[in-house]
Amino acid sequence: MGTIEEAIKQKSFKDPYNKLVVNLLYTNSYMVNSQQALFKPHGISPEQYNVLRILRGQNGVATTVSSIQDRMLNKMSNASRLVEKLKLKGLLKREECPNDRRQVDILITEAGLNLLNEVQLEVEMANKQFVNLDLTEVAQLNDLLDKMRG
């Protein structure tokens, strides 16, 4: 892919901080586009994949839309809309909570678990390809990104 300067056809940046922010935003866009292409043949979006992974992590315990929203990677995603689309695809189910009729319990279905299992190896291989770093570099970048967010 080359440098950020080559990618966006810019000779230089005002300062290294500006370059880093632009580089992170550009890289995020690259990752999102790569993930969209990966999930499209499976009929889901990266955000829907995130919801399914959250539900799988519940290990059969129902959760709420607000709990899903709190755990989503993209906080701007509309969890209610994503849940409805996944329900229509038969990948999760929504049930009225017996203890509180205002609350809706959400569970992943067998079809949702099967889809996650089907794409897991593909996702793992794609992640290594998208990242294009060795394990030492991956650990270092993870540490730096955690530090950056404070």
KALINUR-V86630 format. One line per field, one symbol per residue. ss: DSSP state (2 for helix, 1 for strand, 0 for the rest). psi: psi as a letter, one per 40 degrees, with the letter a starting at -180 (. if undefined). burial: 1 if it has 24 or more other ideal C-beta (glycine too) atoms within 12 Angstrom, else 0. A space follows every 10 residues. Layout:
ss: ???
psi: ???
burial: ???
This chain:
ss: 0002222200 0000022222 2222222222 2222222222 0000022222 2222220000 0010222222 2000000022 2222222200 0111110000 0001111102 2222222222 2222222222 2000222222 2222222220
psi: daiddddefh diididdddd dddddddddd dddddddddd eefiiddddd ddddddeefe hiiidddddd eidheeigdd ddddddddee eiihihhddh edihhhiiid dddddddded dddddddddd dfiidddddd dddddddde.
burial: 0001000000 0000000000 0010011000 1000100110 0101111111 1111110000 0111100110 0100001010 0110111000 1111000000 0001111110 1110110010 0010000001 0000000000 0000000000
